[in-house]
């Protein structure tokens, strides 16, 4: 017998959420425990343009389109804001044929290295490898520096906020601080 007075403990009685399921919140189990992931688009100077929050166990590729859809760059004169960047530089987590074809359709140049399983599968299908613009890819360190500047805020670095909307508000404030002179 286990539990209090010989009754089953709370997990067996179905109380509380199951492991890894927090509906409506951006908290999920990954290798490091409960985490929240920030998916971010930035400009060439390292300033954030758009972001989304997901649980730590969500794949990066699933958030590529939502982040790209949030990009809005106002023009100097009249007209609609720009929604299409000239170049997308991303890491291997965003390497997929769906993302590459979507960027090609929109006329956006991609500098995304291929994963090893994609490289090994191409000769079997009779395809050639994607070319990687190494000069453009070297600029990806600007993304890492942007994240480092965001993490100067203690609330973002430690992730104390339990609610996704509170964490999103903190990320928004930190992004606004990066845009200020």
PyMOL commands that set and color helices and strands:
alter all, ss='L'
color gray80, all
select helices_A, chain A and resi 4-6+10-13+60-69+92-94+97-106+116-125+134-150+154-158+164-179
alter helices_A, ss='H'
color red, helices_A
select strands_A, chain A and resi 28-30+33-42+48-55+87-90+109-112
alter strands_A, ss='S'
color yellow, strands_A
deselect
rebuild
show_as cartoon
